[in-house]
Amino acid sequence: MKKQKFAILDAEETYASNLMEYLSERQSIPFDTFVFVSLEELRAYTDQNPLDLLLVSDRMMCDEIRQMDIRRVIVLSDGEVLQEYGDYPLVYKYQSSESLVSEVMSCYARQQTAQPVFLAKKSVSVRAVYSPIGRCGKTSFALTLGQVLARRQSVLYINLEDYAGFSALLGHQALTDITDILYFLRQNRGSVIVKLNAAVQKMGAMDYLPPAQSPLDLREIRPEEWERLLEEITSYSSYETVILDIGNTVSDVFSLLAQCSRIYMPVCADRVSRAKVEQYEQLLKEMEYTEILERTQELVLPACAMPAGGEYLAEQLAAGEMGDYVRKLLRREAGYDPETGGI
């Protein structure tokens, strides 16, 4: 299925162009984007091509637009023009691009049917990083793995830990997180993928879905809801790899791991850690989750210091010792270098 068409109509050409540039950088947004600065340009285009979504300045909204071949219209308000727009949703124009796009995509997701807007052309690999022990470098490894893979394919990283700490690590407070996506999914009243696209953020070369702020929110998510979310992502998104960084708050973690094609389990060599791993593996056998054991690879990770943080966190990890470790691991797995294409 082709990408849908999203147009911006605004006489402020610089504003519209900057917004289009931001949308183009957000590869998860499943649209081809166009900018028009006059009604005549928009008319000429829609006479030949239908539009799926139009974001139009309130000063340019008119009855003619209502008659054009446009599936959804959202009005950009500058806060000064007072006018009724009927059923058309209104968003405030002069906010950050991130906030504006998130609001627009959320509006569009609610109006969309549950049908996908973009079908993945390739199979999607779901990789989990999980360990029954703590302080083993699990998240550093998961972030590095995502960053290395993202240099040649589209990657979505999802953190399902009790306390991910991303706001402090990245110096950025997300407007929407995974709990909002799952609440939207429960409502079953729109496109989950469009809603997800509105929430994802960039971390180096990969996308990530901001994690839950409270472990209580994660505990409330049922196994069938995790299953449906993964099904939506693997069936209808443009991602080629999904990385789940899983903590122990997740309800029925075994059923979630069973949905993953590959599981990395960082471990430590001390006696207490080995005892915990043995108990974990014995429990899997007793509960007849032998397929999880078969897909699991134990890893003793290098002792690497976490970078200071900020927007370049994942890139710094990939450039260091952990990055070297991950690249060697991937070469051993498939005889394939994700950066050079060689062995």
N, C-alpha and C positions, 0 to 999 in steps of 0.2 A: 504494500500500500504506500502511495506517495505521501510525502509530508503535506500537511495542510498549509494554507496561505493566510498569513497574518499581515495586515496593513496598518500603518499609522498615518492619520491625516491631521496635519497641524501646520499652520502658517509659519510657526517658528522652526525654520529648517534645521538650525543647529541643535535644538532640543530633540527633534524627531530623529536626526541622524545619530546623535549620541545614544538615544534609547535603542535604536536599531543595532548599533555596534555592540551594546551590552547584550542584547538578545542573541546576536551572532556568536558571541563568546560563550554563551550558555548552551553548550552542545546538547544538553538534555531537553531543551525546549524544542518540541517536535514540529516546528514551523519553518517555512520559507517566509522571510520578512521583507516587506516593501515599505517605502516612505513616499507619501504624496503631500505636496504643499498647497495644492489647489483642488477645488471640487472638480474642475475640468479634467485634471489628470486622473482622479479617481474614477470619474464617469467613463473615460476612454478605456480604462483597464477593465472595469466591471462589465462593460458592454461585450467584452470578449472572454473574460475569465471570472468565474465565481470566486468569492472570498469566503473564507471560513470565519475569520474574526477581524473586526475593524475597531481600532482604538482611535477615537475622534475627539478633537478639541471641542469643548462645549460652544465655543464661538463659531465653529464651522458646522455644527450639527444642524440639519434642516430636513424638511419633509422629503426632498428628493432622495436623500440617503436611505430613508425608510423604504423606498421603492426599488432600490438596487438589489442585485443578486448577492446579498451578504447574509451569511448564516447567523452570525452573532455580532452585536454592536455593543461596545462599552464606551461610555462617555468620560473624557478627561476633564475634570472641573478645576478651574484655577481659583475657585472659592469666591469669585466676584459675580459671575453671571448667575442670576436666579431664574431658573426655568424648569418646567416639568418635562421629563423625558419618558413618561409612561413607564413601560416595563424595562427600559434600558438601565442597567446598573451604572453607578457613578463612582469613579475613583478620583482621589485628589492628585493633581498633576505634579505639584512641586514637593515631592518626597524623594527619597533615595531610589535609584533604579531597582535595587534589590527589593525594597518594600513595594514599589509600584508593580513590578512584574509578578511578585508573589500574590498580590491582591488581584491582579488581572487574571492570572492563571487559576486562582481559587474560584473566581466568579465564573470563568469559562468551564471549569470542571463541574460545577454544580449544574450548569445549563446543559452540559454534554450528556449524551446517553452513555451507558456503560460500555459501548463499543470502543475498541482501541482506535487511537489516532495515528499510531505508527506501529507497524509489525516488524519485529526483528527478522532479519534475513538469515542470521546464523544461529546455531544452537548456543545456548547460554550455559556457562559453567558456574555452578554455585560451590564456592569453596568456604569451608568453615575453619576458624581458628579457635580452638577451645582447649582448656586444660582444667583438670580437677584440682590443680595446685595453683597457688598465687605467687607473685613476684618472680615470674619465669620469663619475662620479656614478651609476653603474648601480644600486647597491643603494638609495641614497637615493630614486631615482626609483621603483624597484619597491615599496618600502615605502609611499611616498606614494600611488602608484597604487592599491594594495590598500586603503589607509585611506579614500581618497576614494570608491572604488566600494562599499566596505562600508557606507557610510551609507544605501544603498538596496537592497543585495542581499547575499547570503551569499558571503563570499570566503575562500578558503584560499590562503595564501602559503607557498611551498616554496622554501627557499634551497638551491641546489646548488653553492655555491662551495667552493673548497679550504679556506679559513679564514673562516668567517662571523663569528666573534667575538661571537656572540650572548650567551654567558654574561657577558662583560664589559660589553657594551652595555646589556643589560637588567637586569644584576645578579641573574640567576636561572639556576641550573643545572637543566636539565630532567632528569627521571628516565628518559625514553624519547625516542629520536630516530628519524629516518627510516631508519637502518640496521636498527633493531629491526623496523620495519614490513616492510621488504623481506626480512629473514630469515624473518619469519612467513609472508610471501607465498610464499617458496620452499618452505616446508614443506607448503603446500596442505592444511592440516588444520583450517581454521576460517574465520571471517568476517574478511576483511581490513578491511572498513569498520568493524566494531566495534573491532578493534585500533587502527585509525587514530584513531577517536573517543576512545580512551583516551589517546592521545598528544598530540593537538593542544592548544595553549595559546592564550590570548587576547592580542592586542596591539591595544589600542584597540578599534575596532569590528570588526576582522577576526580570523580564526583563523590560526595559523601552525603548521607542523609543525617541531619543533626540528631544526636541521640536524646533519649528521654531525660528530663530534668529530675525525675524521681523514680527510684526503683519500684515504688508502689504501683506506678503506671505500667511497668513491664510485667509485674506479677498478675495483673488483671487480664493480660492478653492470652486468649485461649489458643491451644495448638492448631485448631482448624483455621484461626485467623492468620497465624504465621504461614500456614500452608497456602491460603488464598493469596496473601500478599506476594509470596514468592512466585505463585502461578501467574499473577498479573505481570510481575516484572519480567519473568522469563518468557512469557508468551507475547507481550505487547510492547515492551520497551525496546530501546535501541542498544541496550547494554549487552556486551559479550561475556563479561564476567561479573559476578556478584560475590563480594567477600563479606562474610558474617563474622564479626568479632564478638564471640558469645561469652557472657558471664553466667553466673549460677543463679541469677534471679529469674531467668526465663522459666516459665511454667512448662514442665515436661520437656526438658532440654533434649532428651533422647529422640523424641519424635521430630524435633527440628533438625538434629544432626542427621537423621535418617533421610532427609530430603537433600542432603549435600553429596556431591559427587566425589569430593576429596576433603579430608579433614586433617589439619595440621595440629598436633598436640605437643606444644613445648613442655619439656620436663626438666627436672633437676636431678643431679646424681646423688644427693644426700639421702640418708636412710628414711627419714620421715616422708620425703617427697615420693620415694619409690613405693613406700607402703600405701600412700594415698592412690597412686596410679594402679597398683595391684588390686585394691578394693574397687576402684572404678571399673576396671576391666572385668573383674569377677561379677560385678553387678550387671554389666552388659550381657554377659553370657547367661546369667540366670533369667534375665528378662527377654532373652532370645533376640537381642539386637546384634547378632554376630556380623551383620553387614556393616555396622558402624566400625567394628574392629578391623574388618577387612579394608576399609577405605581410609583408615587412620595411619598417619605417619608420625612417629615420635621424633622430636627435634630437640637437640641440646644447643641452644642458641648462644652466640658469642655475647660476652658481657660488654654491652655498649651503653654509654651514657646517653640519656635522652637529650636532644638539643634543647636550647633555651625556649623554643616555642615560636609562636607567631605564624604568619601565613606561609612561611617556607619550611615548616616543621618536617613534612613528609619528604620534601626534596632533599633536606639535609640528611635525613635518615638513609635515603636511597644512595646518597653520595658517599656514605661512610662504610664502616665495617659490616653493618647489617645489610646494606645494599649488596656488597660483594657476596655475602652469605646467600642471600635470596637468589641472586643471579646464578650462582653455582648450583643451587638446589633445583632451579627450573631447568637448567641444562641437563642435569642428571635425570630429571623426570622424563623429558621428552627429546633429548638431543637437540634442543632448540634454544638459541639465544634470543630472548625477547627484544633485545636492543639492536642487534646487528643482523639477525636472521641466520647467523651461522651456528655452528656447534661449539 
